[in-house]
């Protein structure tokens, strides 16, 4: 399906500079432009590609001023990245969605499947499962007994939702993620570790997206919660009885230990570790590899933290400046100690 520059401008509230009838049918990075593609320029370090790109249309900001003549058609917008997001969402929604239930899927007789759903071959849907309308269940998915899934959800290949868990509306679970496996609960005994049964569930609210091979463990009792609008990257571990606040985002390899409560609109960078039984307030921003053991600062929220143990970002910057000078400081200290000993000897000899 092709769109003209003018149609694109109308869709995203932009203005055309060049050929209004320039047609595009795909996307391309500006450095890999090709005829019939639309590209964008949001970072000025890529500006030099603009003057030679083969893309038919390029999105630029309203205040962009070319330093050379531009051959391609420009569409000027207030916010380039936001406009690209709108176009990609429109493109994705225009793709035809699969429907129908494969006779090679296993569906329990007591399960309920909503209207206009897609259930792929080798999907397995257990007893008393309830799936809403317009859901897509891809090959290899396992949905355990008693699970409820809302409307417009997508479960990509080989996702597993254990028994009793609750999935809201417009939830996306990417390939290989596991919802509702047992929490890591073991009690030490003289003969080893005795398993503590994990009898709770996982509740995932509306508009959540969970990345590939991410695990959200069921609670010991009650529920582990992933609240509305949360976005989790690949390879994340959410432990039992954790409560992840609405619209919080986490990058790859974050680990959150059990019974921790995370506030709303938090951002945790890659490999952040959060210890158990603590509380993070709203809008805690943790840089990559931060280790969060707790403390008044994170409980209060509205802070940016770095390092292990995590401290306020400006203190971390000052500490880092000192850290890189430690070898020189150590040599100076050794030299001062030597000089002090020599001075002591001279004084004692008098």
C-alpha positions, 0 to 999 in steps of 0.5 A, spaced: 500 500 500 502 506 497 501 513 500 503 520 498 507 525 501 501 529 502 497 524 505 502 522 510 503 530 512 495 530 513 496 524 517 501 526 522 499 534 522 505 536 517 507 540 511 510 538 505 516 541 502 517 538 495 513 533 491 506 532 494 505 526 490 511 523 492 509 516 493 512 511 499 510 504 501 516 502 506 520 505 511 528 505 511 534 508 515 536 515 512 543 512 510 540 506 507 534 510 503 531 507 497 526 510 492 519 509 494 521 509 502 520 514 507 526 516 512 527 521 518 532 525 520 531 526 528 539 527 530 543 532 526 549 527 526 546 524 520 544 530 517 549 529 511 546 523 509 540 527 507 543 530 501 544 524 498 539 519 500 535 515 495 528 515 499 522 519 496 520 522 503 524 524 509 521 527 515 524 533 518 523 538 524 519 544 523 525 548 525 530 544 520 534 549 516 538 545 510 545 547 509 545 544 502 540 543 496 535 537 498 533 533 492 528 529 496 521 531 498 521 533 506 515 533 510 516 538 516 513 536 523 513 538 530 516 532 533 520 527 528 520 521 533 513 522 535 511 522 528 515 516 526 511 512 532 505 514 529 506 512 522 509 505 524 503 504 529 499 506 523 503 501 518 502 496 523 495 496 524 494 496 517 497 489 516 492 484 515 491 480 522 490 472 522 484 469 524 481 462 525 482 456 530 487 451 527 484 444 528 491 442 530 491 446 536 489 443 543 483 447 546 479 444 552 472 443 551 471 447 557 475 453 555 471 459 552 474 463 546 472 470 544 470 472 537 475 474 531 481 470 534 487 466 531 489 460 535 495 457 531 497 450 530 500 447 537 497 452 541 495 448 548 489 452 551 487 448 558 480 447 562 476 453 564 480 458 560 477 464 558 480 468 552 477 475 550 475 478 543 480 479 537 486 475 541 492 472 537 495 465 540 501 463 536 504 456 535 507 453 542 503 457 546 501 454 553 495 457 557 494 453 563 487 451 567 483 457 569 487 463 566 483 469 563 485 473 557 482 480 555 481 483 549 486 484 543 491 480 546 497 477 542 501 471 545 507 470 541 510 463 540 512 459 546 509 463 551 507 460 557 501 462 562 501 458 568 494 456 571 490 461 574 493 467 572 489 474 569 491 477 563 488 484 561 486 487 555 491 489 549 497 485 553 503 483 548 507 477 551 513 476 546 516 469 545 518 465 550 516 469 556 513 465 562 508 468 566 506 465 573 512 460 574 513 458 581 516 464 586 523 462 588 521 460 595 525 455 599 526 454 607 533 451 609 532 445 614 538 440 616 536 436 610 537 441 605 532 446 602 524 445 603 520 448 597 514 453 600 508 452 595 507 458 591 499 458 591 498 465 588 497 468 581 500 473 577 495 479 575 497 483 568 493 489 567 491 493 561 496 495 555 502 491 558 508 489 553 513 483 556 519 482 552 522 475 550 524 470 555 522 475 561 519 471 567 514 474 572 513 469 578 507 467 581 506 469 588 506 465 595 499 468 596 495 473 593 498 476 587 504 478 583 502 485 579 504 488 573 500 494 573 497 498 567 501 500 561 508 497 564 513 495 558 518 490 560 524 488 555 527 481 554 530 477 559 527 480 565 526 477 572 520 479 576 520 475 583 514 473 587 509 478 590 512 484 586 508 490 585 510 493 579 507 500 578 503 503 572 507 505 566 514 503 569 519 501 564 525 496 565 531 494 560 534 488 559 536 483 564 533 487 570 532 483 576 527 485 582 527 480 588 521 478 592 515 482 595 518 489 592 513 494 591 515 499 585 512 506 584 509 509 577 513 511 572 519 508 574 525 507 569 530 502 570 536 501 565 539 494 563 542 490 569 539 494 574 538 489 581 533 491 586 533 487 593 527 484 596 522 487 601 523 494 599 519 500 596 521 504 590 517 511 590 514 514 583 519 516 578 525 513 580 530 513 574 536 508 575 542 507 571 544 501 568 547 496 573 545 500 579 544 496 585 538 498 589 538 495 596 533 500 599 533 507 603 529 513 604 531 516 597 528 511 593 522 510 597 521 517 597 521 517 589 523 523 584 530 521 584 535 519 579 540 514 582 547 510 579 552 505 582 552 499 587 550 501 592 546 506 588 546 513 590 544 520 587 547 521 580 551 527 582 554 524 588 555 518 583 559 523 578 563 526 584 565 519 586 567 517 579 571 522 579 575 521 585 575 513 583 579 514 577 584 518 581 585 513 586 591 509 584 595 516 584 592 518 591 594 511 593 602 512 591 601 519 594 599 516 601 605 511 600 610 516 599 607 521 605 607 515 610 615 514 608 616 521 609 613 521 615 617 515 618 623 518 616 621 524 619 620 520 625 626 517 625 630 524 625 626 526 630 627 520 635 635 520 633 636 527 636 
